[in-house]
Amino acid sequence: MSDLIIYYIFGALTSAGIITIWNFSSISIHLLSWIYKDQDIDTIDEMADAISDKHPKISELLYCPTCLGFWISASVATAITLVNGLTYWFISSAISWSVIILISYYHFYDGKR
């Protein structure tokens, strides 16, 4: 039982860390700016706007912390489940990780990225 708690905390912190890094560092600009070479993109908001001009649904998925947080949480929970041989019910615990991600996002969010 204590192993499940450790995996739960590890997964929640990993997912929250990925979303925080994605939204508050320039890693998304470095990874996605090659698609928009003709535009001068310096901030995360400019990248989100450039993506939303052509692909609004993808932009919402990539820059909404709740949306991306859910899919990152499901992916991390699936990886933890497969690597450690846990029951597949562990993946359902990832739903609550989105709440942890949202709380950490608003904790670090100061009005600008």
N, CA, C and O atoms as a GROMACS GRO file, in nm:
protein
  452
    1MET      N    1   0.082  -0.120   0.000
    1MET     CA    2   0.000   0.000   0.000
    1MET      C    3   0.087   0.126   0.000
    1MET      O    4   0.056   0.224  -0.068
    2SER      N    5   0.196   0.124   0.077
    2SER     CA    6   0.282   0.242   0.081
    2SER      C    7   0.349   0.266  -0.054
    2SER      O    8   0.381   0.380  -0.087
    3ASP      N    9   0.371   0.159  -0.132
    3ASP     CA   10   0.427   0.176  -0.265
    3ASP      C   11   0.332   0.255  -0.354
    3ASP      O   12   0.376   0.341  -0.432
    4LEU      N   13   0.203   0.227  -0.344
    4LEU     CA   14   0.105   0.300  -0.424
    4LEU      C   15   0.103   0.448  -0.389
    4LEU      O   16   0.089   0.533  -0.477
    5ILE      N   17   0.117   0.478  -0.261
    5ILE     CA   18   0.119   0.619  -0.219
    5ILE      C   19   0.244   0.688  -0.274
    5ILE      O   20   0.237   0.803  -0.319
    6ILE      N   21   0.355   0.620  -0.270
    6ILE     CA   22   0.479   0.678  -0.325
    6ILE      C   23   0.465   0.700  -0.475
    6ILE      O   24   0.504   0.806  -0.526
    7TYR      N   25   0.409   0.601  -0.547
    7TYR     CA   26   0.388   0.616  -0.691
    7TYR      C   27   0.290   0.730  -0.721
    7TYR      O   28   0.308   0.804  -0.817
    8TYR      N   29   0.187   0.742  -0.637
    8TYR     CA   30   0.088   0.848  -0.655
    8TYR      C   31   0.154   0.986  -0.640
    8TYR      O   32   0.134   1.073  -0.724
    9ILE      N   33   0.230   1.004  -0.535
    9ILE     CA   34   0.297   1.133  -0.511
    9ILE      C   35   0.400   1.160  -0.621
    9ILE      O   36   0.409   1.272  -0.670
   10PHE      N   37   0.476   1.059  -0.659
   10PHE     CA   38   0.574   1.074  -0.766
   10PHE      C   39   0.507   1.114  -0.897
   10PHE      O   40   0.555   1.203  -0.967
   11GLY      N   41   0.398   1.049  -0.931
   11GLY     CA   42   0.326   1.082  -1.054
   11GLY      C   43   0.266   1.221  -1.052
   11GLY      O   44   0.272   1.292  -1.152
   12ALA      N   45   0.210   1.259  -0.939
   12ALA     CA   46   0.151   1.392  -0.928
   12ALA      C   47   0.257   1.501  -0.940
   12ALA      O   48   0.237   1.600  -1.010
   13LEU      N   49   0.369   1.483  -0.874
   13LEU     CA   50   0.476   1.582  -0.882
   13LEU      C   51   0.540   1.585  -1.021
   13LEU      O   52   0.576   1.692  -1.070
   14THR      N   53   0.555   1.470  -1.083
   14THR     CA   54   0.610   1.465  -1.218
   14THR      C   55   0.520   1.538  -1.317
   14THR      O   56   0.566   1.618  -1.398
   15SER      N   57   0.391   1.509  -1.310
   15SER     CA   58   0.296   1.573  -1.400
   15SER      C   59   0.289   1.724  -1.376
   15SER      O   60   0.289   1.802  -1.471
   16ALA      N   61   0.285   1.764  -1.250
   16ALA     CA   62   0.281   1.907  -1.218
   16ALA      C   63   0.408   1.977  -1.264
   16ALA      O   64   0.404   2.090  -1.312
   17GLY      N   65   0.521   1.910  -1.250
   17GLY     CA   66   0.648   1.967  -1.295
   17GLY      C   67   0.653   1.985  -1.446
   17GLY      O   68   0.700   2.088  -1.495
   18ILE      N   69   0.605   1.886  -1.519
   18ILE     CA   70   0.604   1.897  -1.665
   18ILE      C   71   0.517   2.013  -1.711
   18ILE      O   72   0.556   2.090  -1.798
   19ILE      N   73   0.399   2.026  -1.653
   19ILE     CA   74   0.308   2.135  -1.692
   19ILE      C   75   0.365   2.270  -1.652
   19ILE      O   76   0.354   2.366  -1.727
   20THR      N   77   0.425   2.279  -1.535
   20THR     CA   78   0.484   2.406  -1.491
   20THR      C   79   0.599   2.446  -1.582
   20THR      O   80   0.610   2.562  -1.620
   21ILE      N   81   0.684   2.351  -1.618
   21ILE     CA   82   0.796   2.381  -1.708
   21ILE      C   83   0.743   2.420  -1.845
   21ILE      O   84   0.795   2.514  -1.906
   22TRP      N   85   0.642   2.351  -1.895
   22TRP     CA   86   0.587   2.380  -2.028
   22TRP      C   87   0.528   2.521  -2.033
   22TRP      O   88   0.544   2.591  -2.133
   23ASN      N   89   0.460   2.562  -1.926
   23ASN     CA   90   0.390   2.691  -1.928
   23ASN      C   91   0.474   2.809  -1.882
   23ASN      O   92   0.440   2.924  -1.913
   24PHE      N   93   0.583   2.786  -1.809
   24PHE     CA   94   0.658   2.898  -1.753
   24PHE      C   95   0.802   2.908  -1.800
   24PHE      O   96   0.875   2.997  -1.757
   25SER      N   97   0.844   2.819  -1.886
   25SER     CA   98   0.976   2.832  -1.946
   25SER      C   99   0.960   2.845  -2.096
   25SER      O  100   0.848   2.833  -2.148
   26SER      N  101   1.067   2.868  -2.164
   26SER     CA  102   1.058   2.886  -2.308
   26SER      C  103   1.079   2.755  -2.384
   26SER      O  104   1.110   2.757  -2.504
   27ILE      N  105   1.063   2.644  -2.317
   27ILE     CA  106   1.084   2.516  -2.385
   27ILE      C  107   0.982   2.494  -2.496
   27ILE      O  108   1.016   2.436  -2.600
   28SER      N  109   0.859   2.540  -2.477
   28SER     CA  110   0.760   2.523  -2.584
   28SER      C  111   0.796   2.606  -2.706
   28SER      O  112   0.769   2.566  -2.819
   29ILE      N  113   0.857   2.720  -2.684
   29ILE     CA  114   0.901   2.804  -2.797
   29ILE      C  115   1.014   2.732  -2.872
   29ILE      O  116   1.014   2.729  -2.995
   30HIS      N  117   1.108   2.675  -2.800
   30HIS     CA  118   1.220   2.606  -2.863
   30HIS      C  119   1.174   2.481  -2.939
   30HIS      O  120   1.227   2.450  -3.045
   31LEU      N  121   1.076   2.411  -2.884
   31LEU     CA  122   1.032   2.288  -2.948
   31LEU      C  123   0.937   2.311  -3.066
   31LEU      O  124   0.934   2.231  -3.159
   32LEU      N  125   0.860   2.420  -3.062
   32LEU     CA  126   0.757   2.440  -3.164
   32LEU      C  127   0.784   2.555  -3.260
   32LEU      O  128   0.711   2.569  -3.358
   33SER      N  129   0.885   2.638  -3.235
   33SER     CA  130   0.906   2.755  -3.320
   33SER      C  131   0.953   2.720  -3.461
   33SER      O  132   0.938   2.802  -3.552
   34TRP      N  133   1.008   2.602  -3.481
   34TRP     CA  134   1.053   2.563  -3.615
   34TRP      C  135   0.934   2.554  -3.711
   34TRP      O  136   0.953   2.562  -3.833
   35ILE      N  137   0.813   2.536  -3.658
   35ILE     CA  138   0.694   2.530  -3.744
   35ILE      C  139   0.660   2.668  -3.798
   35ILE      O  140   0.608   2.681  -3.909
   36TYR      N  141   0.688   2.772  -3.719
   36TYR     CA  142   0.652   2.909  -3.754
   36TYR      C  143   0.777   2.993  -3.775
   36TYR      O  144   0.797   3.093  -3.705
   37LYS      N  145   0.861   2.955  -3.869
   37LYS     CA  146   0.988   3.025  -3.893
   37LYS      C  147   0.967   3.165  -3.948
   37LYS      O  148   1.052   3.252  -3.929
   38ASP      N  149   0.855   3.189  -4.015
   38ASP     CA  150   0.832   3.320  -4.075
   38ASP      C  151   0.786   3.425  -3.973
   38ASP      O  152   0.782   3.543  -4.006
   39GLN      N  153   0.753   3.384  -3.852
   39GLN     CA  154   0.708   3.477  -3.748
   39GLN      C  155   0.815   3.493  -3.641
   39GLN      O  156   0.888   3.399  -3.610
   40ASP      N  157   0.822   3.613  -3.586
   40ASP     CA  158   0.916   3.640  -3.477
   40ASP      C  159   0.846   3.609  -3.345
   40ASP      O  160   0.765   3.688  -3.297
   41ILE      N  161   0.876   3.495  -3.288
   41ILE     CA  162   0.811   3.449  -3.166
   41ILE      C  163   0.910   3.454  -3.052
   41ILE      O  164   1.013   3.386  -3.053
   42ASP      N  165   0.877   3.538  -2.952
   42ASP     CA  166   0.967   3.555  -2.837
   42ASP      C  167   0.905   3.510  -2.705
   42ASP      O  168   0.978   3.479  -2.611
   43THR      N  169   0.773   3.507  -2.696
   43THR     CA  170   0.708   3.472  -2.570
   43THR      C  171   0.615   3.352  -2.590
   43THR      O  172   0.582   3.314  -2.702
   44ILE      N  173   0.576   3.295  -2.480
   44ILE     CA  174   0.485   3.181  -2.483
   44ILE      C  175   0.349   3.223  -2.537
   44ILE      O  176   0.285   3.148  -2.611
   45ASP      N  177   0.304   3.342  -2.501
   45ASP     CA  178   0.175   3.391  -2.551
   45ASP      C  179   0.177   3.410  -2.702
   45ASP      O  180   0.078   3.383  -2.770
   46GLU      N  181   0.288   3.457  -2.756
   46GLU     CA  182   0.301   3.472  -2.901
   46GLU      C  183   0.298   3.335  -2.969
   46GLU      O  184   0.240   3.320  -3.077
   47MET      N  185   0.358   3.236  -2.907
   47MET     CA  186   0.355   3.101  -2.963
   47MET      C  187   0.213   3.046  -2.960
   47MET      O  188   0.167   2.986  -3.057
   48ALA      N  189   0.143   3.065  -2.849
   48ALA     CA  190   0.005   3.018  -2.839
   48ALA      C  191  -0.084   3.087  -2.942
   48ALA      O  192  -0.171   3.024  -3.002
   49ASP      N  193  -0.062   3.217  -2.964
   49ASP     CA  194  -0.139   3.290  -3.064
   49ASP      C  195  -0.109   3.240  -3.205
   49ASP      O  196  -0.199   3.228  -3.287
   50ALA      N  197   0.018   3.213  -3.233
   50ALA     CA  198   0.056   3.164  -3.366
   50ALA      C  199  -0.006   3.028  -3.394
   50ALA      O  200  -0.052   3.001  -3.505
   51ILE      N  201  -0.008   2.942  -3.294
   51ILE     CA  202  -0.069   2.811  -3.312
   51ILE      C  203  -0.220   2.823  -3.324
   51ILE      O  204  -0.283   2.755  -3.405
   52SER      N  205  -0.280   2.911  -3.243
   52SER     CA  206  -0.426   2.923  -3.245
   52SER      C  207  -0.478   2.985  -3.374
   52SER      O  208  -0.594   2.965  -3.409
   53ASP      N  209  -0.394   3.060  -3.446
   53ASP     CA  210  -0.437   3.114  -3.575
   53ASP      C  211  -0.464   3.003  -3.676
   53ASP      O  212  -0.560   3.011  -3.752
   54LYS      N  213  -0.381   2.900  -3.675
   54LYS     CA  214  -0.397   2.791  -3.772
   54LYS      C  215  -0.471   2.671  -3.713
   54LYS      O  216  -0.549   2.606  -3.783
   55HIS      N  217  -0.447   2.641  -3.586
   55HIS     CA  218  -0.503   2.521  -3.524
   55HIS      C  219  -0.556   2.555  -3.384
   55HIS      O  220  -0.487   2.531  -3.285
   56PRO      N  221  -0.677   2.609  -3.373
   56PRO     CA  222  -0.726   2.653  -3.241
   56PRO      C  223  -0.743   2.539  -3.140
   56PRO      O  224  -0.720   2.559  -3.021
   57LYS      N  225  -0.782   2.422  -3.184
   57LYS     CA  226  -0.801   2.310  -3.090
   57LYS      C  227  -0.668   2.260  -3.034
   57LYS      O  228  -0.658   2.227  -2.916
   58ILE      N  229  -0.566   2.256  -3.119
   58ILE     CA  230  -0.434   2.212  -3.072
   58ILE      C  231  -0.375   2.315  -2.976
   58ILE      O  232  -0.310   2.280  -2.878
   59SER      N  233  -0.397   2.443  -3.007
   59SER     CA  234  -0.348   2.548  -2.918
   59SER      C  235  -0.412   2.539  -2.780
   59SER      O  236  -0.346   2.556  -2.678
   60GLU      N  237  -0.542   2.511  -2.778
   60GLU     CA  238  -0.610   2.497  -2.650
   60GLU      C  239  -0.556   2.377  -2.574
   60GLU      O  240  -0.540   2.383  -2.452
   61LEU      N  241  -0.529   2.268  -2.644
   61LEU     CA  242  -0.476   2.150  -2.578
   61LEU      C  243  -0.336   2.175  -2.522
   61LEU      O  244  -0.306   2.131  -2.411
   62LEU      N  245  -0.252   2.247  -2.596
   62LEU     CA  246  -0.114   2.269  -2.553
   62LEU      C  247  -0.098   2.376  -2.446
   62LEU      O  248  -0.003   2.370  -2.368
   63TYR      N  249  -0.188   2.473  -2.441
   63TYR     CA  250  -0.168   2.585  -2.349
   63TYR      C  251  -0.277   2.600  -2.245
   63TYR      O  252  -0.279   2.699  -2.173
   64CYS      N  253  -0.367   2.505  -2.235
   64CYS     CA  254  -0.463   2.501  -2.125
   64CYS      C  255  -0.406   2.406  -2.020
   64CYS      O  256  -0.390   2.287  -2.048
   65PRO      N  257  -0.376   2.456  -1.900
   65PRO     CA  258  -0.310   2.367  -1.802
   65PRO      C  259  -0.398   2.250  -1.760
   65PRO      O  260  -0.346   2.144  -1.726
   66THR      N  261  -0.528   2.267  -1.760
   66THR     CA  262  -0.616   2.157  -1.722
   66THR      C  263  -0.623   2.052  -1.832
   66THR      O  264  -0.619   1.932  -1.804
   67CYS      N  265  -0.634   2.096  -1.956
   67CYS     CA  266  -0.644   2.003  -2.069
   67CYS      C  267  -0.516   1.922  -2.086
   67CYS      O  268  -0.519   1.799  -2.088
   68LEU      N  269  -0.406   1.992  -2.097
   68LEU     CA  270  -0.278   1.923  -2.114
   68LEU      C  271  -0.242   1.845  -1.988
   68LEU      O  272  -0.182   1.738  -1.995
   69GLY      N  273  -0.279   1.899  -1.873
   69GLY     CA  274  -0.251   1.831  -1.746
   69GLY      C  275  -0.319   1.696  -1.737
   69GLY      O  276  -0.262   1.601  -1.684
   70PHE      N  277  -0.442   1.688  -1.788
   70PHE     CA  278  -0.512   1.560  -1.786
   70PHE      C  279  -0.439   1.456  -1.870
   70PHE      O  280  -0.419   1.343  -1.826
   71TRP      N  281  -0.400   1.495  -1.992
   71TRP     CA  282  -0.335   1.399  -2.081
   71TRP      C  283  -0.193   1.363  -2.034
   71TRP      O  284  -0.150   1.249  -2.049
   72ILE      N  285  -0.123   1.460  -1.980
   72ILE     CA  286   0.010   1.429  -1.923
   72ILE      C  287  -0.006   1.335  -1.804
   72ILE      O  288   0.071   1.241  -1.788
   73SER      N  289  -0.106   1.361  -1.719
   73SER     CA  290  -0.130   1.275  -1.603
   73SER      C  291  -0.166   1.133  -1.645
   73SER      O  292  -0.116   1.037  -1.586
   74ALA      N  293  -0.250   1.121  -1.745
   74ALA     CA  294  -0.287   0.987  -1.793
   74ALA      C  295  -0.166   0.915  -1.852
   74ALA      O  296  -0.150   0.794  -1.833
   75SER      N  297  -0.080   0.988  -1.922
   75SER     CA  298   0.040   0.928  -1.980
   75SER      C  299   0.138   0.884  -1.873
   75SER      O  300   0.194   0.775  -1.879
   76VAL      N  301   0.160   0.971  -1.774
   76VAL     CA  302   0.254   0.938  -1.665
   76VAL      C  303   0.199   0.821  -1.583
   76VAL      O  304   0.275   0.731  -1.546
   77ALA      N  305   0.069   0.820  -1.555
   77ALA     CA  306   0.010   0.709  -1.479
   77ALA      C  307   0.019   0.578  -1.556
   77ALA      O  308   0.043   0.473  -1.498
   78THR      N  309  -0.001   0.585  -1.688
   78THR     CA  310   0.012   0.464  -1.769
   78THR      C  311   0.156   0.414  -1.768
   78THR      O  312   0.179   0.293  -1.757
   79ALA      N  313   0.252   0.504  -1.779
   79ALA     CA  314   0.392   0.464  -1.775
   79ALA      C  315   0.428   0.403  -1.640
   79ALA      O  316   0.496   0.300  -1.635
   80ILE      N  317   0.384   0.464  -1.531
   80ILE     CA  318   0.411   0.410  -1.397
   80ILE      C  319   0.348   0.272  -1.382
   80ILE      O  320   0.408   0.181  -1.326
   81THR      N  321   0.226   0.257  -1.434
   81THR     CA  322   0.156   0.129  -1.425
   81THR      C  323   0.229   0.020  -1.502
   81THR      O  324   0.247  -0.090  -1.451
   82LEU      N  325   0.270   0.051  -1.624
   82LEU     CA  326   0.336  -0.050  -1.707
   82LEU      C  327   0.476  -0.085  -1.657
   82LEU      O  328   0.516  -0.202  -1.659
   83VAL      N  329   0.551   0.015  -1.612
   83VAL     CA  330   0.688  -0.010  -1.567
   83VAL      C  331   0.690  -0.090  -1.437
   83VAL      O  332   0.774  -0.178  -1.419
   84ASN      N  333   0.597  -0.060  -1.346
   84ASN     CA  334   0.598  -0.124  -1.215
   84ASN      C  335   0.502  -0.240  -1.201
   84ASN      O  336   0.493  -0.300  -1.094
   85GLY      N  337   0.430  -0.273  -1.306
   85GLY     CA  338   0.338  -0.387  -1.301
   85GLY      C  339   0.221  -0.366  -1.208
   85GLY      O  340   0.174  -0.461  -1.144
   86LEU      N  341   0.174  -0.244  -1.198
   86LEU     CA  342   0.060  -0.215  -1.110
   86LEU      C  343  -0.071  -0.251  -1.180
   86LEU      O  344  -0.074  -0.275  -1.300
   87THR      N  345  -0.178  -0.254  -1.103
   87THR     CA  346  -0.309  -0.276  -1.160
   87THR      C  347  -0.351  -0.153  -1.241
   87THR      O  348  -0.309  -0.041  -1.213
   88TYR      N  349  -0.432  -0.176  -1.342
   88TYR     CA  350  -0.472  -0.065  -1.428
   88TYR      C  351  -0.566   0.033  -1.360
   88TYR      O  352  -0.594   0.140  -1.415
   89TRP      N  353  -0.613   0.002  -1.243
   89TRP     CA  354  -0.694   0.097  -1.165
   89TRP      C  355  -0.610   0.217  -1.121
   89TRP      O  356  -0.665   0.322  -1.091
   90PHE      N  357  -0.480   0.201  -1.118
   90PHE     CA  358  -0.392   0.312  -1.080
   90PHE      C  359  -0.404   0.428  -1.179
   90PHE      O  360  -0.388   0.544  -1.142
   91ILE      N  361  -0.431   0.397  -1.304
   91ILE     CA  362  -0.443   0.503  -1.406
   91ILE      C  363  -0.558   0.597  -1.372
   91ILE      O  364  -0.551   0.716  -1.402
   92SER      N  365  -0.664   0.545  -1.311
   92SER     CA  366  -0.778   0.631  -1.276
   92SER      C  367  -0.740   0.733  -1.168
   92SER      O  368  -0.809   0.835  -1.154
   93SER      N  369  -0.634   0.709  -1.093
   93SER     CA  370  -0.591   0.807  -0.993
   93SER      C  371  -0.535   0.933  -1.057
   93SER      O  372  -0.524   1.037  -0.992
   94ALA      N  373  -0.500   0.924  -1.184
   94ALA     CA  374  -0.443   1.039  -1.254
   94ALA      C  375  -0.544   1.152  -1.271
   94ALA      O  376  -0.505   1.266  -1.294
   95ILE      N  377  -0.671   1.122  -1.259
   95ILE     CA  378  -0.772   1.227  -1.272
   95ILE      C  379  -0.753   1.332  -1.164
   95ILE      O  380  -0.769   1.452  -1.190
   96SER      N  381  -0.720   1.290  -1.044
   96SER     CA  382  -0.700   1.387  -0.936
   96SER      C  383  -0.571   1.466  -0.952
   96SER      O  384  -0.557   1.573  -0.892
   97TRP      N  385  -0.477   1.416  -1.032
   97TRP     CA  386  -0.352   1.490  -1.053
   97TRP      C  387  -0.378   1.620  -1.127
   97TRP      O  388  -0.302   1.715  -1.111
   98SER      N  389  -0.481   1.625  -1.208
   98SER     CA  390  -0.514   1.749  -1.279
   98SER      C  391  -0.546   1.861  -1.181
   98SER      O  392  -0.515   1.977  -1.207
   99VAL      N  393  -0.608   1.827  -1.070
   99VAL     CA  394  -0.637   1.927  -0.968
   99VAL      C  395  -0.507   1.978  -0.906
   99VAL      O  396  -0.492   2.098  -0.883
  100ILE      N  397  -0.415   1.887  -0.878
  100ILE     CA  398  -0.285   1.926  -0.823
  100ILE      C  399  -0.210   2.015  -0.922
  100ILE      O  400  -0.146   2.113  -0.883
  101ILE      N  401  -0.218   1.980  -1.050
  101ILE     CA  402  -0.155   2.062  -1.154
  101ILE      C  403  -0.217   2.200  -1.159
  101ILE      O  404  -0.145   2.300  -1.168
  102LEU      N  405  -0.348   2.209  -1.153
  102LEU     CA  406  -0.416   2.338  -1.158
  102LEU      C  407  -0.379   2.424  -1.038
  102LEU      O  408  -0.359   2.545  -1.052
  103ILE      N  409  -0.371   2.365  -0.920
  103ILE     CA  410  -0.332   2.440  -0.800
  103ILE      C  411  -0.189   2.491  -0.812
  103ILE      O  412  -0.161   2.606  -0.780
  104SER      N  413  -0.098   2.406  -0.858
  104SER     CA  414   0.041   2.451  -0.872
  104SER      C  415   0.055   2.555  -0.982
  104SER      O  416   0.137   2.646  -0.971
  105TYR      N  417  -0.025   2.543  -1.087
  105TYR     CA  418  -0.022   2.642  -1.196
  105TYR      C  419  -0.062   2.780  -1.144
  105TYR      O  420   0.007   2.879  -1.170
  106TYR      N  421  -0.172   2.787  -1.070
  106TYR     CA  422  -0.215   2.917  -1.018
  106TYR      C  423  -0.127   2.967  -0.905
  106TYR      O  424  -0.124   3.087  -0.877
  107HIS      N  425  -0.056   2.877  -0.839
  107HIS     CA  426   0.038   2.920  -0.736
  107HIS      C  427   0.157   2.993  -0.800
  107HIS      O  428   0.203   3.093  -0.745
  108PHE      N  429   0.206   2.945  -0.912
  108PHE     CA  430   0.320   3.006  -0.979
  108PHE      C  431   0.282   3.116  -1.077
  108PHE      O  432   0.367   3.196  -1.117
  109TYR      N  433   0.156   3.123  -1.115
  109TYR     CA  434   0.112   3.220  -1.213
  109TYR      C  435   0.100   3.357  -1.146
  109TYR      O  436   0.030   3.371  -1.045
  110ASP      N  437   0.168   3.457  -1.200
  110ASP     CA  438   0.165   3.589  -1.139
  110ASP      C  439   0.106   3.694  -1.232
  110ASP      O  440   0.134   3.813  -1.217
  111GLY      N  441   0.027   3.653  -1.328
  111GLY     CA  442  -0.034   3.748  -1.420
  111GLY      C  443   0.034   3.752  -1.556
  111GLY      O  444  -0.024   3.803  -1.652
  112LYS      N  445   0.153   3.700  -1.565
  112LYS     CA  446   0.221   3.693  -1.692
  112LYS      C  447   0.314   3.574  -1.692
  112LYS      O  448   0.358   3.526  -1.587
  113ARG      N  449   0.343   3.527  -1.810
  113ARG     CA  450   0.428   3.408  -1.819
  113ARG      C  451   0.569   3.449  -1.845
  113ARG      O  452   0.657   3.364  -1.856
   0.00000   0.00000   0.00000
